[in-house]
Amino acid sequence: MPQLILYSTAYCSLCDKALDLVIGLPAAAGMQLEVMDIAHDNGLLERYGDRIPVFRVGNKELQAPIDANGLTKFLAAVESA
């Protein structure tokens, strides 16, 4: 089962929207979702601080702006790779 990571943080409205989007997306069914709050890790904060929300599967990333179409294409691409 592929692991889908959402890098986000508290009080981030774009992050909340990205989470709501992926939860309702059929293309994400069967994927293990892990939400990582970058505020608790200096390395993640440095890497993703100004780019969140960011979805990651393996070594592939999708960053904001994120919409249903873009996320569906991203998930299809990483599953076929």
N, C-alpha and C positions, 0 to 999 in steps of 0.2 A: 504494500500500500504506500503510494507516494506521500511524502510529508510536505505540506504547504505551510510555510511560516509567514506570518504577518508581523512585520516590525511596526510598532506603534508606541503610543504613550497615552497617559491619561489626559483628559481635557483637550483632545485633538478631534475636532468634528470631522475632518477628512478621514481619520482613522476609524471613527465610529461608522461612517458611511461605507467604508471599504469592508469592514467586518459584516455589516448588515447585507451588503451586496454578495459576498462570498457565501454566507450562510444560506441564502436563497437561490444560489446558482446551481442548476442541475449538473453543470460541467465539473463542479467540485465534489459531487457525491462520490463517496468511497475514498476520499483523500483525508488524511489525518491533518487537522488544522492545529497549529500551535501559534498562539499570540504571544509575542515577546515585547515586553515594555523596555524600550531602549534606555529609559531613565535610570535603570538599575545596573547598568553595565557601561563603564566609561568607553570601552572599545566600540560598542554598538552605538553609543551616543555620538562619538566622533565620526563613525562611518555613515550613520543614517540620519543624524540630527536634523539636517535641513531638507531631507528627501522623503520623510515619512508621509503617508503610509507606503511601505514597500512590501510586495509579495515576493517570496523566494521559494523555488523548488530546485533542489540540487545547487547548481552554480548559476542558474538563470534567475533574473530579477525583473520585476515589473514595478515601476514607481509611478507616483501621481503625475498627471491625472489618470484616474482609474475609472472605467465605466464597464458595464456588463459585457459589451462586445469585445473590448480590449482584453478583459480578464478571461473570457471564454477562449479567445484566440491564443492567449498566453498558455492557458492550461492544456489546450489541444496540442500546442507545439512542444511543450515539455513532456507530455505523455508519449508523443510519437518519436521523441529523440532517443 
